[in-house]
Amino acid sequence: MRVGLVTRKIVRVGIKMIKLTKYQMSVFDGLMISDACLERISGKRNSRFILGTSKAEFAERAKQQFLNFPWSEKSLITKDRYDKRTEKSYSVTTLRSKVDEFFTAQRARWYPNGVKVVPYDIEINKDMLLWWYIGDGFLSRKKSRPNWRCVGLATDSFSDMDNNILIEKLKLFFKEDDNIYLCGNEIMISAQALCCFASLFENECPVDDYSYKFEFGQYLNKNYKKDSYKNRPLSHINEFRKKNKVRELDFRSNQDIRKVSKV
């Protein structure tokens, strides 16, 4: 009796590619457009996610948004790095994932030719914008104008074409044609557009170390510009002239305006 050969098909059981919720995808894009990157490892088929920051809390909060990422036990590492330019050492925290097919697919989206670009399908929304601002945004102030504010989003690594794409998407999101513009390698958001920006994130800062970025002051009031005219000297002067029917006057303050005495 001939005994037949029994062949066994060996099936490789792998981990399915991670899938993100809409919220997670927005946060992921916000981090990618700022401080995160996707690293291709030599000898590995897939890529991994990396986030470098000077604030350990930022990395920790970012990690909490992606509990389904393949993190290793030592995914968060903080080290001191020496900067030759300043001749000082700085604390840097790096968040690293394991490799995954998802990151490989996203690398093709963000680095189509090996250089980081703005994906054409990127969506500007509240969650994406929040993490972009935390990672690469800043709140500009002036000593000469203590109430003045302007928000900037650093986009140094992107081309002018990519930055213009982002500006157009921001304008559509905020429904503002003005007050969103490129200044050097930074996208600036000011005036009425800043009011819209500030109203999105009032009392909403997931990283305490960056709470100073959310001190928007008067721009939390959507009508601040209209209200500011009420307190300007010219409005009080015109009101005084109309009421007293005089041209010349002695202005000392908004509350102290006098008629000029005729000699």
Summary of the structure (lengths in Angstrom):
residues: 263
radius of gyration: 27.1
end to end distance: 137.1
largest distance: 137.1
contacts: 667
relative contact order: 0.11
helix: 37%
strand: 26%
